[in-house]
Amino acid sequence: MGAVNHQHLRAFHAVASEGSFSRAARRLNISQPTLSQQIKALETRHRAQLFEGRRRPLQLTPIGEELLQLTRRMFATAEEIETLLDEKVNAEGQRIRLISDSPVHAARLAQTIMQMETGIEVEVQIDNSRNTLAHLLDARADVGIISDPQVDPRLFYRPLFVDALAVVVASGHPLAGAESFPLARLAEECLLVREISSKTRGAMESLLNAHDIVPARKIELHSRETIREAVALGLGVSLFFASECPPDTRLCAIAPDAQPDPALLTNYFVCRSEQRRSGLMRMMIQAVETMPASIPRHHAIKTPVTEDIL
């Protein structure tokens, strides 16, 4: 019957691992019809049905389950061989697609990468946490920066930095210039918040709930820029991650007298598990390890904010 076609095995492994033909096709950078043809050719050549059907959710047959266990070991071993032989990454002309829910730290990581490897190209996309994870899993991005991620065995996580919350007020606010902002004072304020899926809002609401604080009023605005302008106009106050406090003389960022659970302030470098042993991804992880693990306090919160935090 001849040797098993390696390309067909890779196609099967991608579909079985992803549980989706469309996601597997994006992961392998081939069309879905081509992927389906490769799976069919594998099944026909070896007279073995590997999937119960083609409709979602995909279910493996018993022989498909056994084959998946073997291909996992096979491709893990192939990655280890690649790691052993590829000690030096040739980054010239390579492109990294970086997606993040934090513009500041996406820029910092991009800067670090390009300083380490001048020949590499970096494409940066900013999106919310949910879409960041979806892009990584669908292979529409190579690496991501995300806070409070959902643990998924298909992804590899490395802590990147720990942030803090800051209360942002207009420069004419009675507490502008104070050493700290008492959280209880928010019960008297109009609080400007991001959309419900925002990681900033999640950390803020966790902090307020922990201290049983209900703002006098709450207004939802869907971008950092809009909230910044609204605070400057005196419409209300807000909470920003300290690393994202805008350099604006109209505003003051003040450390609150309490912080939420550190887990909500920790951001992670994330990539697909299958990629983490590749030479290029090892270079990325090395770049992450050279970055500060926390935000220096004199950069994180200033009163007023007049210095670029990058």
C-alpha positions as CSV (number, residue, x, y, z in Angstrom):
1,M,0.0,0.0,0.0
2,G,3.0,2.3,0.4
3,A,4.0,4.9,3.0
4,V,1.4,7.2,4.6
5,N,1.2,10.6,3.0
6,H,2.7,13.1,5.5
7,Q,0.7,16.0,4.1
8,H,-2.6,14.0,4.5
9,L,-1.6,13.2,8.1
10,R,-1.0,16.9,8.8
11,A,-4.4,17.7,7.4
12,F,-6.1,15.0,9.6
13,H,-4.2,16.2,12.7
14,A,-5.3,19.9,12.1
15,V,-8.9,19.0,11.6
16,A,-9.0,16.6,14.6
17,S,-7.2,19.1,16.8
18,E,-9.3,22.1,15.8
19,G,-12.6,20.2,15.6
20,S,-13.4,22.3,12.5
21,F,-12.5,22.1,8.8
22,S,-12.7,25.9,8.4
23,R,-10.3,26.6,11.4
24,A,-8.0,23.8,10.2
25,A,-7.9,25.3,6.7
26,R,-6.9,28.7,8.1
27,R,-4.3,27.1,10.3
28,L,-2.7,25.3,7.4
29,N,-3.2,28.3,5.0
30,I,-5.0,26.2,2.4
31,S,-8.5,26.2,1.0
32,Q,-11.3,24.2,2.7
33,P,-12.0,22.1,-0.4
34,T,-8.3,21.2,-0.7
35,L,-8.3,20.2,3.0
36,S,-11.4,18.0,2.5
37,Q,-9.8,16.3,-0.5
38,Q,-6.7,15.5,1.5
39,I,-8.8,13.9,4.3
40,K,-10.8,11.9,1.8
41,A,-7.7,10.7,0.1
42,L,-6.3,9.5,3.4
43,E,-9.5,7.6,4.2
44,T,-9.8,6.2,0.7
45,R,-6.2,5.0,0.5
46,H,-6.3,3.2,3.8
47,R,-10.0,2.2,3.7
48,A,-10.6,3.8,7.1
49,Q,-13.3,6.2,8.2
50,L,-11.8,8.7,10.5
51,F,-14.8,11.0,11.2
52,E,-18.4,10.0,11.9
53,G,-19.5,12.8,9.6
54,R,-18.6,16.2,8.3
55,R,-21.1,18.2,10.2
56,R,-20.2,20.1,13.4
57,P,-19.5,19.1,16.1
58,L,-17.0,16.8,14.4
59,Q,-16.8,13.3,16.0
60,L,-13.8,11.0,15.5
61,T,-14.4,7.3,14.9
62,P,-12.5,4.8,17.2
63,I,-9.7,4.5,14.7
64,G,-9.7,8.3,14.2
65,E,-9.2,8.6,18.0
66,E,-6.2,6.2,17.9
67,L,-4.7,8.0,14.9
68,L,-5.0,11.4,16.7
69,Q,-3.0,10.0,19.7
70,L,-0.3,8.9,17.3
71,T,-0.2,12.2,15.3
72,R,0.1,14.2,18.5
73,R,3.2,12.3,19.4
74,M,4.5,12.4,15.8
75,F,4.2,16.2,15.4
76,A,5.4,16.9,19.0
77,T,8.5,14.9,18.1
78,A,8.9,16.7,14.8
79,E,8.8,20.0,16.7
80,E,11.5,18.8,19.2
81,I,13.7,17.8,16.2
82,E,13.2,21.3,14.7
83,T,14.1,22.9,18.0
84,L,17.3,20.8,18.2
85,L,18.4,21.6,14.7
86,D,17.3,25.2,14.5
87,E,19.3,26.9,17.2
88,K,19.5,30.1,15.3
89,V,16.4,31.8,14.0
90,N,16.7,33.5,10.6
91,A,14.1,36.2,11.1
92,E,15.0,38.1,7.9
93,G,11.8,38.8,6.0
94,Q,9.6,36.9,8.5
95,R,6.3,38.5,9.7
96,I,4.7,38.3,13.1
97,R,1.0,39.0,13.4
98,L,0.5,40.4,16.9
99,I,-3.0,41.0,18.4
100,S,-3.7,42.6,21.7
101,D,-6.4,44.2,23.9
102,S,-3.7,46.7,25.2
103,P,-2.4,49.2,22.6
104,V,0.4,50.3,25.0
105,H,1.9,46.9,25.6
106,A,1.4,45.8,22.0
107,A,3.6,48.7,21.0
108,R,6.1,47.8,23.7
109,L,6.4,44.2,22.6
110,A,6.6,45.2,18.9
111,Q,9.5,47.6,19.8
112,T,11.3,44.9,21.8
113,I,10.9,42.4,18.9
114,M,12.2,44.8,16.3
115,Q,15.2,45.8,18.5
116,M,16.2,42.1,18.9
117,E,15.6,41.2,15.2
118,T,15.9,44.1,12.8
119,G,14.9,41.9,9.8
120,I,11.5,41.0,11.2
121,E,8.2,42.6,10.2
122,V,5.5,43.1,12.9
123,E,1.8,43.6,12.1
124,V,-0.2,44.9,15.1
125,Q,-4.0,44.6,15.5
126,I,-6.0,45.9,18.6
127,D,-9.2,44.2,19.6
128,N,-11.1,43.1,22.7
129,S,-10.1,40.0,24.8
130,R,-12.7,37.8,23.2
131,N,-11.7,38.5,19.6
132,T,-8.0,38.3,20.5
133,L,-8.5,34.7,21.6
134,A,-10.6,33.9,18.6
135,H,-8.0,35.2,16.2
136,L,-5.3,33.2,17.9
137,L,-7.3,29.9,17.8
138,D,-8.3,30.5,14.1
139,A,-4.7,31.2,13.2
140,R,-5.5,34.7,12.0
141,A,-2.8,36.0,14.5
142,D,0.5,34.4,15.6
143,V,0.8,35.9,19.1
144,G,-1.4,37.9,21.5
145,I,-1.3,39.9,24.7
146,I,-4.4,39.4,26.8
147,S,-5.5,39.9,30.4
148,D,-7.6,37.4,32.4
149,P,-7.6,34.8,29.6
150,Q,-9.8,31.7,29.5
151,V,-7.6,28.7,30.0
152,D,-7.5,26.6,26.8
153,P,-5.1,23.6,26.3
154,R,-4.6,24.7,22.7
155,L,-2.9,27.9,23.9
156,F,0.4,28.5,25.7
157,Y,0.5,31.3,28.2
158,R,3.5,33.3,29.7
159,P,2.9,36.1,32.2
160,L,4.0,39.4,30.7
161,F,3.3,42.2,33.2
162,V,1.2,43.2,36.2
163,D,-0.7,46.5,35.9
164,A,-2.7,48.6,38.4
165,L,-5.9,50.7,38.3
166,A,-5.8,54.4,38.5
167,V,-8.7,56.8,39.1
168,V,-8.6,59.5,36.3
169,V,-10.2,62.9,37.1
170,A,-10.2,66.3,35.5
171,S,-7.4,68.6,36.7
172,G,-10.0,70.8,38.4
173,H,-11.4,68.0,40.5
174,P,-11.3,68.6,44.3
175,L,-9.0,65.5,44.7
176,A,-6.7,66.3,41.8
177,G,-3.2,66.2,43.3
178,A,-4.1,63.9,46.2
179,E,-1.8,61.1,47.2
180,S,-4.6,58.5,46.9
181,F,-8.2,58.4,45.9
182,P,-10.6,56.9,48.5
183,L,-12.8,54.3,46.7
184,A,-15.8,55.3,48.9
185,R,-15.8,58.7,47.2
186,L,-16.9,57.0,44.0
187,A,-20.4,56.7,45.6
188,E,-20.7,60.4,45.1
189,E,-19.3,60.5,41.5
190,C,-20.6,59.9,38.0
191,L,-18.5,57.0,36.8
192,L,-17.6,56.7,33.1
193,V,-17.2,53.1,32.0
194,R,-16.3,51.1,28.9
195,E,-18.5,48.5,27.2
196,I,-19.4,45.3,29.2
197,S,-16.8,43.2,27.5
198,S,-14.0,45.5,28.4
199,K,-11.2,44.1,30.6
200,T,-10.9,47.5,32.3
201,R,-14.6,47.5,33.2
202,G,-14.3,43.9,34.5
203,A,-11.4,44.8,36.9
204,M,-13.2,48.0,38.0
205,E,-16.5,46.3,38.7
206,S,-14.8,43.5,40.7
207,L,-13.1,46.2,42.8
208,L,-16.3,48.1,43.4
209,N,-18.3,44.9,44.2
210,A,-15.6,43.8,46.7
211,H,-16.1,47.1,48.6
212,D,-19.9,47.4,48.2
213,I,-19.6,50.7,46.3
214,V,-22.3,51.9,44.0
215,P,-21.5,55.1,42.0
216,A,-24.0,57.9,42.1
217,R,-24.4,57.6,38.4
218,K,-22.9,55.5,35.6
219,I,-22.4,56.3,31.9
220,E,-21.2,53.8,29.3
221,L,-18.8,55.1,26.6
222,H,-17.2,52.7,24.2
223,S,-13.6,54.0,23.8
224,R,-10.7,55.2,25.9
225,E,-10.6,58.4,23.8
226,T,-14.2,59.2,24.4
227,I,-13.9,58.6,28.1
228,R,-10.7,60.8,28.2
229,E,-12.5,63.7,26.6
230,A,-15.6,63.3,28.9
231,V,-13.4,63.3,32.0
232,A,-11.5,66.4,30.8
233,L,-14.9,68.1,30.3
234,G,-15.9,67.3,33.8
235,L,-18.7,64.9,32.9
236,G,-17.4,62.3,35.4
237,V,-14.4,60.3,36.6
238,S,-13.2,56.9,35.4
239,L,-10.7,54.1,36.1
240,F,-8.0,53.3,33.6
241,F,-5.2,50.7,33.8
242,A,-2.2,52.7,35.0
243,S,-0.2,51.8,31.9
244,E,-2.8,53.3,29.7
245,C,-3.3,56.6,31.5
246,P,-3.2,59.2,28.7
247,P,-0.5,61.9,28.8
248,D,-2.8,64.9,29.1
249,T,-2.4,68.0,31.3
250,R,-6.2,68.3,31.6
251,L,-6.3,65.0,33.6
252,C,-4.9,63.7,36.8
253,A,-4.4,59.9,37.5
254,I,-4.6,59.0,41.2
255,A,-3.8,55.7,42.9
256,P,-7.0,54.4,44.6
257,D,-6.7,53.2,48.2
258,A,-7.4,49.5,47.1
259,Q,-6.7,47.4,44.0
260,P,-8.6,44.4,42.6
261,D,-7.4,40.8,42.6
262,P,-3.9,40.7,41.0
263,A,-5.2,38.0,38.6
264,L,-7.4,40.7,37.0
265,L,-4.3,42.9,36.5
266,T,-2.0,40.3,35.1
267,N,-1.5,40.3,31.3
268,Y,-0.2,37.3,29.3
269,F,1.7,36.6,26.2
270,V,-0.2,33.9,24.3
271,C,0.4,31.7,21.3
272,R,-0.8,28.4,20.0
273,S,0.7,25.5,21.9
274,E,1.8,23.7,18.8
275,Q,3.9,26.8,17.9
276,R,5.7,27.5,21.1
277,R,8.7,25.3,20.3
278,S,9.4,26.8,16.9
279,G,12.5,29.0,16.5
280,L,10.5,32.1,15.8
281,M,8.3,31.6,18.8
282,R,11.3,31.0,21.1
283,M,12.6,34.3,19.9
284,M,9.3,35.9,20.8
285,I,9.3,34.4,24.3
286,Q,12.9,35.6,24.7
287,A,11.7,39.1,23.9
288,V,8.9,38.8,26.5
289,E,11.4,37.8,29.1
290,T,13.4,41.0,28.6
291,M,10.4,43.2,29.3
292,P,9.6,44.6,32.8
293,A,7.3,42.4,34.8
294,S,5.4,45.3,36.2
295,I,4.7,49.0,35.5
296,P,7.2,51.3,37.3
297,R,5.1,53.3,39.7
298,H,6.6,56.7,38.7
299,H,5.4,56.0,35.1
300,A,2.2,54.4,36.1
301,I,0.6,57.2,38.1
302,K,1.5,60.9,37.9
303,T,-0.4,63.9,39.0
304,P,-0.9,65.5,36.6
305,V,0.0,63.1,33.8
306,T,2.4,65.0,31.6
307,E,4.9,62.3,30.5
308,D,4.5,59.8,27.7
309,I,4.2,56.4,29.4
310,L,6.1,54.7,26.5
